[in-house]
Amino acid sequence: MQTVEMEGEVRVGVGKGVARQLRMRGRIPSVLYGAGKATPLTLDPKEIKKALCSVSGENTLITLKLAEGPRVAILRDHQRDPITGAILHADLFEIAMDKPLDVKVPVEVVGTAVGVKDGGILQVTLREVHLRCLPARIPDRITVDVSALKINQAIHIKDLQVEAEIALLDDPGQSVVAVMSAISEEKLQALLTTAPKEGAEPEVLSAKAPEEETAVKGKAEAKGKAEPKKEEKAKK
């Protein structure tokens, strides 16, 4: 687990105007959440970018050097300019080194599966896993070796190798990576042949032929004319 230090300053003003002035000075607005309160800060965006580009990424432990004393935190969220990509805002979450933390860690697939060499297709179904551990024990990534995977075999959450102090929070039966059999040329051609042609009009089963509609209409009219005569006969 990588750690970085950042110089932080508590800010008094809030709002778009204050944020704009901070960015003009090369700083960005930030908020430190923890101990039941939110502390507004200003940080150097270059240091936030450095933490994001580190091996641990968003799980990098940050030691905030404040006037009141150092605080340990982790980056929870950040905002970027949609055009330039510049960091505009950062949210930090204060942590205690002796309390477990829930985090997401990326999955790194290594090796070439036997099933792929035999013509199968490797499918990564889970790009990151959820785990719980002490901050100092957070791994940079979860490495998954797929070398022994054959066609129609998979590696699940329960198969991952992690330290005893780390608890995996995802469903144990969740697939992380699998090798699927490739579809044959004959089967693909068969699917394409039996697939409905594009633009073809669907058959309307309930539609009636014109002759049938005419016959039904004629019967209805004849029945309508016949009913008054029955009523007259009943009166007589």
C-alpha positions, 0 to 999 in steps of 0.5 A: 500500500502506497502512501503520499503526503499532502499540504492542506489548508483549511478554507473559510469561504465556500461557493463557486466564486471562491472555488474559481479564485482557488483554481486561479491560484493553482489550488482546488477546493476539497472536503475532508469527511470524518468524525461526524463533520466535513472540513473544507480544505484547499489542496494542490491538484498536482498532488491529487493527480500524483496519488491517482497515478500511483500504483494504489490509485484511489486507495492510496493512503494520504497523510494530510499535513494541516496546521492543527496536525496530520490526518490520514485519509483516502480519496473517495471522489474527485471531479475533472474538467470534461474538456481539459481533464484538469482536477477541479475538486476532491473529496477525502475520507478520514480513516483510522489505521486500526479500523477495517476499511471497505474498498474496491481493488482492481483485478489483474489477469496474468498468464495465457490460459490453456483453453485460449491456446486450444481455441477458447475465448478468455472473458473477464467478468469482474474488473474489481473486487470488494474487500475489507481489511485494515488500511495498511493491508489494502493490496494494490491489486488482486492478481489472477493467474489464468494459465491453468484454465481450460475451455468451460472453466472459470475462476470464482471469488472463492478461488482468489488467493488473498491474505488471511487478514483480508475478507472478500465481500463479493458473492463467493460464486461470482465468476471473475474470469472464464474461458468460453468455447469459440462458436464454430463457423458452421454454427455461426452460419446456421444462426445467420441463415435462420435469423429473420431478414432485416426489413421483412414484414412480420406475418399478421396471423389475425388478418382476414382475407378480403373475401372473408371480410366481405362475407362476414360484413354481408352476414351482419347486414342480413342479420340486422335486416332480419331482426325487425321482421321477427319483432313484427311477427311476434306482435301479430 
